[in-house]
Amino acid sequence: MLYINVNDVKASIATGFNLQTYIDEANDAVDDLAEEHGLYDKTLLKQPLPWRVKRYAVVYALMRLCQDKIGSNNLDSIESEKYAVLYGVYRKELQEIRGDISYEMLTGTVAKVRDRSINSNVIFRS
């Protein structure tokens, strides 16, 4: 299923590259993420996608672009260093976003604003 397209990737690092392969991978990653949350019927995904889910797909595409640009030749160059740093940034952001995404977010079934809380600092005392 198509969740993002080339126009959704606005990072300057992606300028001048053919992103279609990375976009396809990112769309597949959203399908995988939905299945990990028990959502096998993709027609139940909220449309348009919630911002966090869409950002997950965009970051995934950018991370894969940087991963490919680093290469495996281990040459010391400013260009490969730039992509290596950005790969780490995108990978970390991807992990953070992934932890925020829930079944309810994917399906748009959040009942109340309180249900959207991700990190709660409630302290219980006995």
Backbone as XML, in Angstrom:
<?xml version="1.0"?>
<chain id="A" units="angstrom">
  <residue number="1" name="MET">
    <atom name="N" x="0.839" y="-1.170" z="0.000"/>
    <atom name="CA" x="0.000" y="0.000" z="0.000"/>
    <atom name="C" x="0.893" y="1.245" z="0.000"/>
  </residue>
  <residue number="2" name="LEU">
    <atom name="N" x="0.449" y="2.303" z="-0.598"/>
    <atom name="CA" x="1.226" y="3.536" z="-0.655"/>
    <atom name="C" x="0.808" y="4.482" z="0.463"/>
  </residue>
  <residue number="3" name="TYR">
    <atom name="N" x="1.756" y="4.809" z="1.322"/>
    <atom name="CA" x="1.490" y="5.714" z="2.436"/>
    <atom name="C" x="2.199" y="7.052" z="2.251"/>
  </residue>
  <residue number="4" name="ILE">
    <atom name="N" x="3.395" y="6.983" z="1.658"/>
    <atom name="CA" x="4.136" y="8.212" z="1.368"/>
    <atom name="C" x="4.588" y="8.171" z="-0.085"/>
  </residue>
  <residue number="5" name="ASN">
    <atom name="N" x="4.952" y="9.337" z="-0.592"/>
    <atom name="CA" x="5.511" y="9.406" z="-1.938"/>
    <atom name="C" x="6.729" y="10.332" z="-1.900"/>
  </residue>
  <residue number="6" name="VAL">
    <atom name="N" x="7.340" y="10.521" z="-3.029"/>
    <atom name="CA" x="8.574" y="11.310" z="-3.115"/>
    <atom name="C" x="8.365" y="12.734" z="-2.603"/>
  </residue>
  <residue number="7" name="ASN">
    <atom name="N" x="7.185" y="13.302" z="-2.803"/>
    <atom name="CA" x="6.916" y="14.672" z="-2.362"/>
    <atom name="C" x="6.876" y="14.815" z="-0.846"/>
  </residue>
  <residue number="8" name="ASP">
    <atom name="N" x="6.706" y="13.713" z="-0.122"/>
    <atom name="CA" x="6.681" y="13.767" z="1.337"/>
    <atom name="C" x="8.073" y="13.899" z="1.941"/>
  </residue>
  <residue number="9" name="VAL">
    <atom name="N" x="9.104" y="13.564" z="1.189"/>
    <atom name="CA" x="10.486" y="13.627" z="1.683"/>
    <atom name="C" x="11.053" y="14.993" z="1.323"/>
  </residue>
  <residue number="10" name="LYS">
    <atom name="N" x="11.172" y="15.839" z="2.325"/>
    <atom name="CA" x="11.585" y="17.216" z="2.076"/>
    <atom name="C" x="12.999" y="17.526" z="2.578"/>
  </residue>
  <residue number="11" name="ALA">
    <atom name="N" x="13.708" y="16.542" z="3.070"/>
    <atom name="CA" x="15.056" y="16.756" z="3.591"/>
    <atom name="C" x="16.014" y="17.103" z="2.454"/>
  </residue>
  <residue number="12" name="SER">
    <atom name="N" x="16.862" y="18.078" z="2.696"/>
    <atom name="CA" x="17.806" y="18.514" z="1.663"/>
    <atom name="C" x="18.810" y="17.422" z="1.305"/>
  </residue>
  <residue number="13" name="ILE">
    <atom name="N" x="19.045" y="16.501" z="2.218"/>
    <atom name="CA" x="19.999" y="15.417" z="1.962"/>
    <atom name="C" x="19.517" y="14.520" z="0.809"/>
  </residue>
  <residue number="14" name="ALA">
    <atom name="N" x="18.213" y="14.513" z="0.558"/>
    <atom name="CA" x="17.643" y="13.643" z="-0.469"/>
    <atom name="C" x="17.588" y="14.295" z="-1.841"/>
  </residue>
  <residue number="15" name="THR">
    <atom name="N" x="17.950" y="15.565" z="-1.927"/>
    <atom name="CA" x="17.888" y="16.286" z="-3.196"/>
    <atom name="C" x="18.844" y="15.659" z="-4.220"/>
  </residue>
  <residue number="16" name="GLY">
    <atom name="N" x="18.316" y="15.396" z="-5.386"/>
    <atom name="CA" x="19.140" y="14.871" z="-6.473"/>
    <atom name="C" x="19.232" y="13.363" z="-6.529"/>
  </residue>
  <residue number="17" name="PHE">
    <atom name="N" x="18.568" y="12.664" z="-5.616"/>
    <atom name="CA" x="18.603" y="11.205" z="-5.618"/>
    <atom name="C" x="17.257" y="10.656" z="-6.055"/>
  </residue>
  <residue number="18" name="ASN">
    <atom name="N" x="17.289" y="9.505" z="-6.701"/>
    <atom name="CA" x="16.055" y="8.797" z="-7.016"/>
    <atom name="C" x="15.621" y="8.068" z="-5.750"/>
  </residue>
  <residue number="19" name="LEU">
    <atom name="N" x="14.538" y="8.503" z="-5.150"/>
    <atom name="CA" x="14.099" y="7.985" z="-3.859"/>
    <atom name="C" x="13.070" y="6.868" z="-3.957"/>
  </residue>
  <residue number="20" name="GLN">
    <atom name="N" x="12.642" y="6.513" z="-5.153"/>
    <atom name="CA" x="11.516" y="5.591" z="-5.280"/>
    <atom name="C" x="11.757" y="4.261" z="-4.574"/>
  </residue>
  <residue number="21" name="THR">
    <atom name="N" x="12.946" y="3.705" z="-4.674"/>
    <atom name="CA" x="13.247" y="2.435" z="-4.005"/>
    <atom name="C" x="13.108" y="2.577" z="-2.499"/>
  </residue>
  <residue number="22" name="TYR">
    <atom name="N" x="13.600" y="3.689" z="-1.962"/>
    <atom name="CA" x="13.520" y="3.926" z="-0.516"/>
    <atom name="C" x="12.081" y="4.180" z="-0.077"/>
  </residue>
  <residue number="23" name="ILE">
    <atom name="N" x="11.316" y="4.844" z="-0.914"/>
    <atom name="CA" x="9.903" y="5.085" z="-0.630"/>
    <atom name="C" x="9.157" y="3.743" z="-0.588"/>
  </residue>
  <residue number="24" name="ASP">
    <atom name="N" x="9.441" y="2.879" z="-1.532"/>
    <atom name="CA" x="8.805" y="1.558" z="-1.559"/>
    <atom name="C" x="9.144" y="0.766" z="-0.296"/>
  </residue>
  <residue number="25" name="GLU">
    <atom name="N" x="10.407" y="0.813" z="0.116"/>
    <atom name="CA" x="10.823" y="0.129" z="1.345"/>
    <atom name="C" x="10.116" y="0.712" z="2.562"/>
  </residue>
  <residue number="26" name="ALA">
    <atom name="N" x="9.989" y="2.030" z="2.600"/>
    <atom name="CA" x="9.335" y="2.695" z="3.727"/>
    <atom name="C" x="7.857" y="2.317" z="3.800"/>
  </residue>
  <residue number="27" name="ASN">
    <atom name="N" x="7.206" y="2.239" z="2.658"/>
    <atom name="CA" x="5.806" y="1.816" z="2.643"/>
    <atom name="C" x="5.663" y="0.382" z="3.151"/>
  </residue>
  <residue number="28" name="ASP">
    <atom name="N" x="6.595" y="-0.482" z="2.764"/>
    <atom name="CA" x="6.597" y="-1.856" z="3.270"/>
    <atom name="C" x="6.860" y="-1.880" z="4.779"/>
  </residue>
  <residue number="29" name="ALA">
    <atom name="N" x="7.708" y="-0.979" z="5.260"/>
    <atom name="CA" x="8.009" y="-0.906" z="6.691"/>
    <atom name="C" x="6.768" y="-0.520" z="7.491"/>
  </residue>
  <residue number="30" name="VAL">
    <atom name="N" x="5.926" y="0.342" z="6.939"/>
    <atom name="CA" x="4.671" y="0.703" z="7.615"/>
    <atom name="C" x="3.757" y="-0.518" z="7.674"/>
  </residue>
  <residue number="31" name="ASP">
    <atom name="N" x="3.692" y="-1.287" z="6.603"/>
    <atom name="CA" x="2.904" y="-2.524" z="6.619"/>
    <atom name="C" x="3.426" y="-3.473" z="7.694"/>
  </residue>
  <residue number="32" name="ASP">
    <atom name="N" x="4.737" y="-3.631" z="7.774"/>
    <atom name="CA" x="5.338" y="-4.493" z="8.795"/>
    <atom name="C" x="5.018" y="-3.996" z="10.199"/>
  </residue>
  <residue number="33" name="LEU">
    <atom name="N" x="5.102" y="-2.693" z="10.393"/>
    <atom name="CA" x="4.803" y="-2.096" z="11.695"/>
    <atom name="C" x="3.349" y="-2.359" z="12.083"/>
  </residue>
  <residue number="34" name="ALA">
    <atom name="N" x="2.447" y="-2.229" z="11.130"/>
    <atom name="CA" x="1.033" y="-2.496" z="11.396"/>
    <atom name="C" x="0.827" y="-3.956" z="11.794"/>
  </residue>
  <residue number="35" name="GLU">
    <atom name="N" x="1.481" y="-4.856" z="11.094"/>
    <atom name="CA" x="1.353" y="-6.274" z="11.418"/>
    <atom name="C" x="1.933" y="-6.596" z="12.788"/>
  </residue>
  <residue number="36" name="GLU">
    <atom name="N" x="3.017" y="-5.925" z="13.170"/>
    <atom name="CA" x="3.588" y="-6.125" z="14.501"/>
    <atom name="C" x="2.607" y="-5.720" z="15.599"/>
  </residue>
  <residue number="37" name="HIS">
    <atom name="N" x="1.725" y="-4.796" z="15.282"/>
    <atom name="CA" x="0.713" y="-4.347" z="16.239"/>
    <atom name="C" x="-0.601" y="-5.124" z="16.080"/>
  </residue>
  <residue number="38" name="GLY">
    <atom name="N" x="-0.596" y="-6.179" z="15.281"/>
    <atom name="CA" x="-1.769" y="-7.024" z="15.123"/>
    <atom name="C" x="-2.772" y="-6.520" z="14.104"/>
  </residue>
  <residue number="39" name="LEU">
    <atom name="N" x="-2.364" y="-5.603" z="13.269"/>
    <atom name="CA" x="-3.258" y="-5.037" z="12.264"/>
    <atom name="C" x="-2.907" y="-5.647" z="10.914"/>
  </residue>
  <residue number="40" name="TYR">
    <atom name="N" x="-3.617" y="-6.722" z="10.562"/>
    <atom name="CA" x="-3.315" y="-7.436" z="9.319"/>
    <atom name="C" x="-4.160" y="-6.945" z="8.149"/>
  </residue>
  <residue number="41" name="ASP">
    <atom name="N" x="-5.298" y="-6.343" z="8.450"/>
    <atom name="CA" x="-6.159" y="-5.789" z="7.411"/>
    <atom name="C" x="-5.776" y="-4.323" z="7.219"/>
  </residue>
  <residue number="42" name="LYS">
    <atom name="N" x="-5.010" y="-4.043" z="6.177"/>
    <atom name="CA" x="-4.467" y="-2.686" z="5.974"/>
    <atom name="C" x="-5.554" y="-1.663" z="5.655"/>
  </residue>
  <residue number="43" name="THR">
    <atom name="N" x="-6.757" y="-2.132" z="5.294"/>
    <atom name="CA" x="-7.840" y="-1.180" z="5.036"/>
    <atom name="C" x="-8.298" y="-0.510" z="6.331"/>
  </residue>
  <residue number="44" name="LEU">
    <atom name="N" x="-7.903" y="-1.065" z="7.485"/>
    <atom name="CA" x="-8.274" y="-0.471" z="8.776"/>
    <atom name="C" x="-7.328" y="0.655" z="9.198"/>
  </residue>
  <residue number="45" name="LEU">
    <atom name="N" x="-6.215" y="0.810" z="8.474"/>
    <atom name="CA" x="-5.289" y="1.895" z="8.793"/>
    <atom name="C" x="-5.980" y="3.239" z="8.596"/>
  </residue>
  <residue number="46" name="LYS">
    <atom name="N" x="-5.793" y="4.120" z="9.558"/>
    <atom name="CA" x="-6.401" y="5.444" z="9.485"/>
    <atom name="C" x="-5.847" y="6.183" z="8.265"/>
  </residue>
  <residue number="47" name="GLN">
    <atom name="N" x="-6.734" y="6.770" z="7.493"/>
    <atom name="CA" x="-6.335" y="7.566" z="6.329"/>
    <atom name="C" x="-6.873" y="8.978" z="6.479"/>
  </residue>
  <residue number="48" name="PRO">
    <atom name="N" x="-6.102" y="10.000" z="6.305"/>
    <atom name="CA" x="-4.665" y="9.930" z="6.065"/>
    <atom name="C" x="-3.943" y="9.436" z="7.313"/>
  </residue>
  <residue number="49" name="LEU">
    <atom name="N" x="-2.739" y="8.945" z="7.108"/>
    <atom name="CA" x="-1.953" y="8.415" z="8.222"/>
    <atom name="C" x="-1.722" y="9.486" z="9.280"/>
  </residue>
  <residue number="50" name="PRO">
    <atom name="N" x="-1.718" y="9.092" z="10.547"/>
    <atom name="CA" x="-1.330" y="10.051" z="11.584"/>
    <atom name="C" x="0.086" y="10.557" z="11.319"/>
  </residue>
  <residue number="51" name="TRP">
    <atom name="N" x="0.355" y="11.761" z="11.762"/>
    <atom name="CA" x="1.639" y="12.391" z="11.477"/>
    <atom name="C" x="2.810" y="11.525" z="11.918"/>
  </residue>
  <residue number="52" name="ARG">
    <atom name="N" x="2.746" y="10.920" z="13.102"/>
    <atom name="CA" x="3.871" y="10.112" z="13.602"/>
    <atom name="C" x="4.132" y="8.903" z="12.700"/>
  </residue>
  <residue number="53" name="VAL">
    <atom name="N" x="3.103" y="8.295" z="12.200"/>
    <atom name="CA" x="3.275" y="7.123" z="11.336"/>
    <atom name="C" x="3.874" y="7.556" z="10.005"/>
  </residue>
  <residue number="54" name="LYS">
    <atom name="N" x="3.396" y="8.664" z="9.480"/>
    <atom name="CA" x="3.947" y="9.178" z="8.224"/>
    <atom name="C" x="5.415" y="9.576" z="8.414"/>
  </residue>
  <residue number="55" name="ARG">
    <atom name="N" x="5.720" y="10.202" z="9.545"/>
    <atom name="CA" x="7.102" y="10.588" z="9.837"/>
    <atom name="C" x="7.983" y="9.339" z="9.948"/>
  </residue>
  <residue number="56" name="TYR">
    <atom name="N" x="7.450" y="8.269" z="10.518"/>
    <atom name="CA" x="8.175" y="7.002" z="10.610"/>
    <atom name="C" x="8.597" y="6.546" z="9.215"/>
  </residue>
  <residue number="57" name="ALA">
    <atom name="N" x="7.678" y="6.600" z="8.268"/>
    <atom name="CA" x="7.972" y="6.165" z="6.899"/>
    <atom name="C" x="9.011" y="7.062" z="6.238"/>
  </residue>
  <residue number="58" name="VAL">
    <atom name="N" x="8.883" y="8.372" z="6.418"/>
    <atom name="CA" x="9.841" y="9.309" z="5.818"/>
    <atom name="C" x="11.232" y="9.096" z="6.415"/>
  </residue>
  <residue number="59" name="VAL">
    <atom name="N" x="11.317" y="8.963" z="7.726"/>
    <atom name="CA" x="12.607" y="8.758" z="8.384"/>
    <atom name="C" x="13.216" y="7.427" z="7.957"/>
  </residue>
  <residue number="60" name="TYR">
    <atom name="N" x="12.388" y="6.411" z="7.795"/>
    <atom name="CA" x="12.878" y="5.123" z="7.331"/>
    <atom name="C" x="13.534" y="5.267" z="5.952"/>
  </residue>
  <residue number="61" name="ALA">
    <atom name="N" x="12.865" y="5.974" z="5.055"/>
    <atom name="CA" x="13.412" y="6.178" z="3.704"/>
    <atom name="C" x="14.735" y="6.938" z="3.759"/>
  </residue>
  <residue number="62" name="LEU">
    <atom name="N" x="14.806" y="7.977" z="4.576"/>
    <atom name="CA" x="16.045" y="8.761" z="4.688"/>
    <atom name="C" x="17.168" y="7.946" z="5.315"/>
  </residue>
  <residue number="63" name="MET">
    <atom name="N" x="16.835" y="7.137" z="6.314"/>
    <atom name="CA" x="17.847" y="6.291" z="6.945"/>
    <atom name="C" x="18.429" y="5.302" z="5.936"/>
  </residue>
  <residue number="64" name="ARG">
    <atom name="N" x="17.563" y="4.692" z="5.122"/>
    <atom name="CA" x="18.033" y="3.747" z="4.118"/>
    <atom name="C" x="18.883" y="4.429" z="3.047"/>
  </residue>
  <residue number="65" name="LEU">
    <atom name="N" x="18.507" y="5.647" z="2.666"/>
    <atom name="CA" x="19.312" y="6.406" z="1.710"/>
    <atom name="C" x="20.717" y="6.613" z="2.271"/>
  </residue>
  <residue number="66" name="CYS">
    <atom name="N" x="20.791" y="7.069" z="3.507"/>
    <atom name="CA" x="22.099" y="7.307" z="4.129"/>
    <atom name="C" x="22.891" y="6.016" z="4.263"/>
  </residue>
  <residue number="67" name="GLN">
    <atom name="N" x="22.214" y="4.942" z="4.601"/>
    <atom name="CA" x="22.889" y="3.652" z="4.729"/>
    <atom name="C" x="23.528" y="3.240" z="3.410"/>
  </residue>
  <residue number="68" name="ASP">
    <atom name="N" x="22.818" y="3.420" z="2.329"/>
    <atom name="CA" x="23.376" y="3.081" z="1.015"/>
    <atom name="C" x="24.508" y="4.013" z="0.617"/>
  </residue>
  <residue number="69" name="LYS">
    <atom name="N" x="24.427" y="5.280" z="0.983"/>
    <atom name="CA" x="25.463" y="6.241" z="0.603"/>
    <atom name="C" x="26.737" y="6.062" z="1.417"/>
  </residue>
  <residue number="70" name="ILE">
    <atom name="N" x="26.636" y="5.478" z="2.600"/>
    <atom name="CA" x="27.847" y="5.194" z="3.388"/>
    <atom name="C" x="28.689" y="4.176" z="2.647"/>
  </residue>
  <residue number="71" name="GLY">
    <atom name="N" x="28.011" y="3.163" z="2.113"/>
    <atom name="CA" x="28.724" y="2.133" z="1.361"/>
    <atom name="C" x="29.477" y="1.186" z="2.276"/>
  </residue>
  <residue number="72" name="SER">
    <atom name="N" x="30.220" y="0.313" z="1.675"/>
    <atom name="CA" x="30.964" y="-0.674" z="2.458"/>
    <atom name="C" x="32.452" y="-0.636" z="2.159"/>
  </residue>
  <residue number="73" name="ASN">
    <atom name="N" x="32.920" y="0.452" z="1.558"/>
    <atom name="CA" x="34.329" y="0.512" z="1.189"/>
    <atom name="C" x="35.207" y="1.097" z="2.290"/>
  </residue>
  <residue number="74" name="ASN">
    <atom name="N" x="34.613" y="1.623" z="3.360"/>
    <atom name="CA" x="35.345" y="2.170" z="4.498"/>
    <atom name="C" x="36.354" y="3.251" z="4.121"/>
  </residue>
  <residue number="75" name="LEU">
    <atom name="N" x="36.071" y="3.992" z="3.095"/>
    <atom name="CA" x="36.939" y="5.094" z="2.721"/>
    <atom name="C" x="36.676" y="6.284" z="3.628"/>
  </residue>
  <residue number="76" name="ASP">
    <atom name="N" x="37.711" y="6.978" z="4.011"/>
    <atom name="CA" x="37.555" y="8.185" z="4.801"/>
    <atom name="C" x="37.286" y="9.343" z="3.859"/>
  </residue>
  <residue number="77" name="SER">
    <atom name="N" x="36.081" y="9.832" z="3.905"/>
    <atom name="CA" x="35.753" y="11.000" z="3.103"/>
    <atom name="C" x="34.698" y="11.799" z="3.846"/>
  </residue>
  <residue number="78" name="ILE">
    <atom name="N" x="34.666" y="13.071" z="3.551"/>
    <atom name="CA" x="33.697" y="13.945" z="4.203"/>
    <atom name="C" x="32.282" y="13.534" z="3.832"/>
  </residue>
  <residue number="79" name="GLU">
    <atom name="N" x="32.066" y="13.140" z="2.590"/>
    <atom name="CA" x="30.733" y="12.742" z="2.150"/>
    <atom name="C" x="30.233" y="11.520" z="2.913"/>
  </residue>
  <residue number="80" name="SER">
    <atom name="N" x="31.048" y="10.477" z="3.006"/>
    <atom name="CA" x="30.596" y="9.274" z="3.700"/>
    <atom name="C" x="30.425" y="9.552" z="5.191"/>
  </residue>
  <residue number="81" name="GLU">
    <atom name="N" x="31.238" y="10.441" z="5.753"/>
    <atom name="CA" x="31.085" y="10.819" z="7.162"/>
    <atom name="C" x="29.757" y="11.527" z="7.387"/>
  </residue>
  <residue number="82" name="LYS">
    <atom name="N" x="29.386" y="12.398" z="6.466"/>
    <atom name="CA" x="28.115" y="13.112" z="6.561"/>
    <atom name="C" x="26.955" y="12.121" z="6.583"/>
  </residue>
  <residue number="83" name="TYR">
    <atom name="N" x="26.985" y="11.152" z="5.688"/>
    <atom name="CA" x="25.915" y="10.162" z="5.635"/>
    <atom name="C" x="25.929" y="9.253" z="6.859"/>
  </residue>
  <residue number="84" name="ALA">
    <atom name="N" x="27.115" y="8.957" z="7.372"/>
    <atom name="CA" x="27.205" y="8.113" z="8.568"/>
    <atom name="C" x="26.585" y="8.807" z="9.771"/>
  </residue>
  <residue number="85" name="VAL">
    <atom name="N" x="26.854" y="10.090" z="9.923"/>
    <atom name="CA" x="26.271" y="10.856" z="11.029"/>
    <atom name="C" x="24.757" y="10.925" z="10.883"/>
  </residue>
  <residue number="86" name="LEU">
    <atom name="N" x="24.293" y="11.246" z="9.691"/>
    <atom name="CA" x="22.844" y="11.335" z="9.463"/>
    <atom name="C" x="22.158" y="9.985" z="9.617"/>
  </residue>
  <residue number="87" name="TYR">
    <atom name="N" x="22.835" y="8.922" z="9.226"/>
    <atom name="CA" x="22.272" y="7.588" z="9.428"/>
    <atom name="C" x="21.994" y="7.360" z="10.912"/>
  </residue>
  <residue number="88" name="GLY">
    <atom name="N" x="22.955" y="7.709" z="11.761"/>
    <atom name="CA" x="22.765" y="7.554" z="13.201"/>
    <atom name="C" x="21.623" y="8.399" z="13.741"/>
  </residue>
  <residue number="89" name="VAL">
    <atom name="N" x="21.510" y="9.615" z="13.237"/>
    <atom name="CA" x="20.427" y="10.510" z="13.664"/>
    <atom name="C" x="19.080" y="9.929" z="13.262"/>
  </residue>
  <residue number="90" name="TYR">
    <atom name="N" x="18.954" y="9.512" z="12.012"/>
    <atom name="CA" x="17.688" y="8.964" z="11.527"/>
    <atom name="C" x="17.350" y="7.644" z="12.208"/>
  </residue>
  <residue number="91" name="ARG">
    <atom name="N" x="18.348" y="6.823" z="12.459"/>
    <atom name="CA" x="18.108" y="5.538" z="13.124"/>
    <atom name="C" x="17.560" y="5.759" z="14.528"/>
  </residue>
  <residue number="92" name="LYS">
    <atom name="N" x="18.149" y="6.706" z="15.242"/>
    <atom name="CA" x="17.680" y="7.007" z="16.603"/>
    <atom name="C" x="16.251" y="7.550" z="16.569"/>
  </residue>
  <residue number="93" name="GLU">
    <atom name="N" x="15.973" y="8.468" z="15.656"/>
    <atom name="CA" x="14.623" y="9.019" z="15.543"/>
    <atom name="C" x="13.617" y="7.920" z="15.185"/>
  </residue>
  <residue number="94" name="LEU">
    <atom name="N" x="14.004" y="7.012" z="14.306"/>
    <atom name="CA" x="13.128" y="5.917" z="13.911"/>
    <atom name="C" x="12.771" y="5.050" z="15.120"/>
  </residue>
  <residue number="95" name="GLN">
    <atom name="N" x="13.759" y="4.757" z="15.950"/>
    <atom name="CA" x="13.506" y="3.948" z="17.140"/>
    <atom name="C" x="12.574" y="4.667" z="18.114"/>
  </residue>
  <residue number="96" name="GLU">
    <atom name="N" x="12.757" y="5.969" z="18.275"/>
    <atom name="CA" x="11.897" y="6.740" z="19.173"/>
    <atom name="C" x="10.461" y="6.770" z="18.659"/>
  </residue>
  <residue number="97" name="ILE">
    <atom name="N" x="10.294" y="7.017" z="17.378"/>
    <atom name="CA" x="8.946" y="7.070" z="16.804"/>
    <atom name="C" x="8.281" y="5.704" z="16.887"/>
  </residue>
  <residue number="98" name="ARG">
    <atom name="N" x="9.030" y="4.661" z="16.606"/>
    <atom name="CA" x="8.483" y="3.301" z="16.636"/>
    <atom name="C" x="7.895" y="2.982" z="18.002"/>
  </residue>
  <residue number="99" name="GLY">
    <atom name="N" x="8.558" y="3.435" z="19.055"/>
    <atom name="CA" x="8.061" y="3.206" z="20.413"/>
    <atom name="C" x="6.786" y="3.970" z="20.717"/>
  </residue>
  <residue number="100" name="ASP">
    <atom name="N" x="6.525" y="5.035" z="19.988"/>
    <atom name="CA" x="5.336" y="5.859" z="20.215"/>
    <atom name="C" x="4.101" y="5.336" z="19.488"/>
  </residue>
  <residue number="101" name="ILE">
    <atom name="N" x="4.291" y="4.531" z="18.469"/>
    <atom name="CA" x="3.174" y="4.100" z="17.629"/>
    <atom name="C" x="2.445" y="2.927" z="18.278"/>
  </residue>
  <residue number="102" name="SER">
    <atom name="N" x="1.127" y="3.031" z="18.307"/>
    <atom name="CA" x="0.299" y="1.983" z="18.893"/>
    <atom name="C" x="-0.774" y="1.539" z="17.898"/>
  </residue>
  <residue number="103" name="TYR">
    <atom name="N" x="-1.449" y="0.460" z="18.233"/>
    <atom name="CA" x="-2.554" y="-0.031" z="17.420"/>
    <atom name="C" x="-3.615" y="1.049" z="17.266"/>
  </residue>
  <residue number="104" name="GLU">
    <atom name="N" x="-3.914" y="1.727" z="18.369"/>
    <atom name="CA" x="-4.926" y="2.780" z="18.353"/>
    <atom name="C" x="-4.531" y="3.927" z="17.448"/>
  </residue>
  <residue number="105" name="MET">
    <atom name="N" x="-3.262" y="4.248" z="17.423"/>
    <atom name="CA" x="-2.791" y="5.316" z="16.548"/>
    <atom name="C" x="-2.925" y="4.894" z="15.087"/>
  </residue>
  <residue number="106" name="LEU">
    <atom name="N" x="-2.583" y="3.660" z="14.800"/>
    <atom name="CA" x="-2.653" y="3.163" z="13.427"/>
    <atom name="C" x="-4.083" y="3.112" z="12.905"/>
  </residue>
  <residue number="107" name="THR">
    <atom name="N" x="-5.023" y="2.801" z="13.768"/>
    <atom name="CA" x="-6.409" y="2.656" z="13.332"/>
    <atom name="C" x="-7.251" y="3.902" z="13.573"/>
  </residue>
  <residue number="108" name="GLY">
    <atom name="N" x="-6.725" y="4.849" z="14.334"/>
    <atom name="CA" x="-7.486" y="6.053" z="14.637"/>
    <atom name="C" x="-8.591" y="5.811" z="15.632"/>
  </residue>
  <residue number="109" name="THR">
    <atom name="N" x="-8.398" y="4.869" z="16.535"/>
    <atom name="CA" x="-9.427" y="4.520" z="17.508"/>
    <atom name="C" x="-9.134" y="5.047" z="18.905"/>
  </residue>
  <residue number="110" name="VAL">
    <atom name="N" x="-8.403" y="6.119" z="19.013"/>
    <atom name="CA" x="-8.130" y="6.712" z="20.314"/>
    <atom name="C" x="-9.437" y="7.303" z="20.815"/>
  </residue>
  <residue number="111" name="ALA">
    <atom name="N" x="-9.889" y="6.832" z="21.989"/>
    <atom name="CA" x="-11.206" y="7.229" z="22.496"/>
    <atom name="C" x="-11.187" y="8.621" z="23.117"/>
  </residue>
  <residue number="112" name="LYS">
    <atom name="N" x="-10.151" y="8.929" z="23.869"/>
    <atom name="CA" x="-10.088" y="10.205" z="24.576"/>
    <atom name="C" x="-8.697" y="10.785" z="24.403"/>
  </residue>
  <residue number="113" name="VAL">
    <atom name="N" x="-8.584" y="12.076" z="24.657"/>
    <atom name="CA" x="-7.276" y="12.717" z="24.580"/>
    <atom name="C" x="-6.328" y="12.078" z="25.600"/>
  </residue>
  <residue number="114" name="ARG">
    <atom name="N" x="-6.850" y="11.685" z="26.758"/>
    <atom name="CA" x="-6.006" y="11.045" z="27.777"/>
    <atom name="C" x="-5.393" y="9.759" z="27.259"/>
  </residue>
  <residue number="115" name="ASP">
    <atom name="N" x="-6.085" y="9.068" z="26.352"/>
    <atom name="CA" x="-5.566" y="7.821" z="25.793"/>
    <atom name="C" x="-4.330" y="8.046" z="24.935"/>
  </residue>
  <residue number="116" name="ARG">
    <atom name="N" x="-4.035" y="9.276" z="24.590"/>
    <atom name="CA" x="-2.893" y="9.569" z="23.744"/>
    <atom name="C" x="-1.596" y="9.696" z="24.524"/>
  </residue>
  <residue number="117" name="SER">
    <atom name="N" x="-1.672" y="9.693" z="25.830"/>
    <atom name="CA" x="-0.478" y="9.834" z="26.655"/>
    <atom name="C" x="0.472" y="8.681" z="26.392"/>
  </residue>
  <residue number="118" name="ILE">
    <atom name="N" x="1.701" y="9.023" z="26.140"/>
    <atom name="CA" x="2.705" y="8.003" z="25.854"/>
    <atom name="C" x="3.567" y="7.749" z="27.091"/>
  </residue>
  <residue number="119" name="ASN">
    <atom name="N" x="4.051" y="8.800" z="27.678"/>
    <atom name="CA" x="4.868" y="8.688" z="28.879"/>
    <atom name="C" x="4.110" y="9.320" z="30.030"/>
  </residue>
  <residue number="120" name="SER">
    <atom name="N" x="3.853" y="8.530" z="31.033"/>
    <atom name="CA" x="3.103" y="9.025" z="32.176"/>
    <atom name="C" x="4.026" y="9.051" z="33.393"/>
  </residue>
  <residue number="121" name="ASN">
    <atom name="N" x="3.939" y="10.104" z="34.137"/>
    <atom name="CA" x="4.753" y="10.252" z="35.341"/>
    <atom name="C" x="3.889" y="10.164" z="36.594"/>
  </residue>
  <residue number="122" name="VAL">
    <atom name="N" x="2.905" y="9.264" z="36.569"/>
    <atom name="CA" x="2.024" y="9.091" z="37.704"/>
    <atom name="C" x="2.744" y="8.273" z="38.752"/>
  </residue>
  <residue number="123" name="ILE">
    <atom name="N" x="2.693" y="8.748" z="39.978"/>
    <atom name="CA" x="3.336" y="8.049" z="41.094"/>
    <atom name="C" x="2.240" y="7.547" z="42.016"/>
  </residue>
  <residue number="124" name="PHE">
    <atom name="N" x="2.284" y="6.259" z="42.335"/>
    <atom name="CA" x="1.308" y="5.688" z="43.249"/>
    <atom name="C" x="2.000" y="5.416" z="44.569"/>
  </residue>
  <residue number="125" name="ARG">
    <atom name="N" x="1.291" y="5.739" z="45.653"/>
    <atom name="CA" x="1.836" y="5.484" z="46.988"/>
    <atom name="C" x="0.852" y="4.612" z="47.745"/>
  </residue>
  <residue number="126" name="SER">
    <atom name="N" x="1.392" y="3.761" z="48.576"/>
    <atom name="CA" x="0.499" y="2.906" z="49.369"/>
    <atom name="C" x="0.458" y="3.356" z="50.808"/>
  </residue>
</chain>
